[in-house]
Amino acid sequence: MKLEQAIQSNKFKNEVQKAGLNILYTAWWLKTVMSRELKEFGLTHEQYNVLRILKGKHPEQMCVRDVACRMIEKNSNVPRIIDRLELKKLVKRATSEEDKRETVINLTQSGITILQATTAAVNRIMDETLTMSNQDAAVLNELLEKLRCSEK
């Protein structure tokens, strides 16, 4: 669907402004598609992101601060997300052996199992939704990274 149809407007200051709105709309659209799929597993996309981050270090533990640094959405309330994942028995929280002030997290077997199932579902949705060639994807990645060159 064209952006103009989606937002029912064709008034843009210029093509750069339209591109910015197009990025925002597309990100919202993709997040909505993924959230719908993850909801069937009882997860939010933020919880899924935390599980994936933990899986990247598994079987090592990670401190909450390091998880927060790797989040896609930087304003996520990571301790609250971890609380919810712990209630679902998908992660286990402990006190760090090196620094007793620090809390460390790791995946449980249930967390690994649900992550495998959700990742398969997310990969399927991504394959069905993001219909572009690898060459087009590489160009898009390059353009998006160029936009973020001033990111700190």
BELKAFEN-V741226 format. One record per residue. N is the residue number from 1. PSI is psi as a letter, one per 40 degrees, with the letter a starting at -180 (none if undefined). D_CENTER is the distance of its C-alpha to the mean C-alpha in Angstrom with 2 decimals. Layout:
BEGIN
N | PSI | D_CENTER
N | PSI | D_CENTER
END
This chain:
BEGIN
1 | h | 23.43
2 | i | 24.58
3 | d | 23.20
4 | d | 26.71
5 | d | 26.79
6 | d | 23.44
7 | e | 24.39
8 | f | 28.11
9 | i | 29.13
10 | e | 30.30
11 | h | 31.17
12 | i | 29.25
13 | d | 30.69
14 | a | 30.04
15 | d | 27.83
16 | d | 25.63
17 | d | 24.96
18 | d | 24.35
19 | d | 21.83
20 | d | 19.92
21 | d | 20.01
22 | d | 19.09
23 | d | 15.86
24 | d | 15.05
25 | d | 16.19
26 | d | 14.39
27 | d | 10.93
28 | d | 12.02
29 | d | 13.45
30 | d | 10.60
31 | d | 8.39
32 | d | 11.70
33 | d | 12.32
34 | d | 9.28
35 | d | 10.01
36 | d | 13.57
37 | d | 13.12
38 | d | 11.28
39 | d | 13.98
40 | d | 16.56
41 | e | 15.42
42 | f | 15.42
43 | i | 11.77
44 | i | 9.43
45 | d | 5.75
46 | d | 5.97
47 | d | 8.45
48 | d | 6.88
49 | d | 4.57
50 | d | 8.14
51 | d | 9.94
52 | d | 8.64
53 | d | 9.52
54 | d | 12.73
55 | d | 13.50
56 | d | 13.62
57 | e | 16.43
58 | h | 18.00
59 | e | 20.86
60 | i | 20.83
61 | i | 19.81
62 | i | 17.56
63 | i | 18.44
64 | d | 16.35
65 | d | 16.72
66 | d | 15.32
67 | d | 12.15
68 | d | 11.87
69 | d | 12.62
70 | e | 9.73
71 | i | 6.97
72 | d | 5.22
73 | h | 7.16
74 | d | 10.35
75 | e | 12.29
76 | i | 10.62
77 | g | 13.55
78 | d | 12.70
79 | d | 16.22
80 | d | 16.05
81 | d | 12.86
82 | d | 14.76
83 | d | 17.87
84 | d | 16.52
85 | d | 15.32
86 | d | 18.75
87 | d | 20.55
88 | e | 19.13
89 | f | 20.37
90 | d | 17.17
91 | i | 17.42
92 | h | 20.58
93 | i | 21.29
94 | i | 24.29
95 | h | 26.15
96 | h | 26.05
97 | d | 29.32
98 | d | 29.49
99 | h | 28.74
100 | e | 29.53
101 | e | 27.80
102 | h | 24.38
103 | h | 22.27
104 | i | 20.58
105 | i | 18.22
106 | i | 18.11
107 | i | 17.20
108 | i | 19.98
109 | d | 21.22
110 | d | 19.88
111 | d | 16.36
112 | d | 16.84
113 | d | 18.36
114 | d | 15.75
115 | d | 12.99
116 | d | 15.39
117 | d | 15.96
118 | d | 12.47
119 | d | 11.61
120 | d | 14.90
121 | d | 14.22
122 | d | 10.90
123 | d | 12.86
124 | d | 15.77
125 | d | 14.14
126 | d | 12.77
127 | d | 16.31
128 | d | 17.95
129 | d | 16.09
130 | g | 15.76
131 | g | 19.47
132 | i | 20.39
133 | i | 22.18
134 | d | 20.94
135 | d | 23.28
136 | d | 21.83
137 | d | 18.26
138 | d | 19.70
139 | d | 21.41
140 | d | 18.41
141 | d | 16.42
142 | d | 19.58
143 | d | 19.99
144 | d | 16.53
145 | d | 17.08
146 | d | 20.57
147 | d | 19.43
148 | e | 17.52
149 | d | 20.54
150 | e | 21.54
151 | h | 18.30
152 | none | 19.36
END
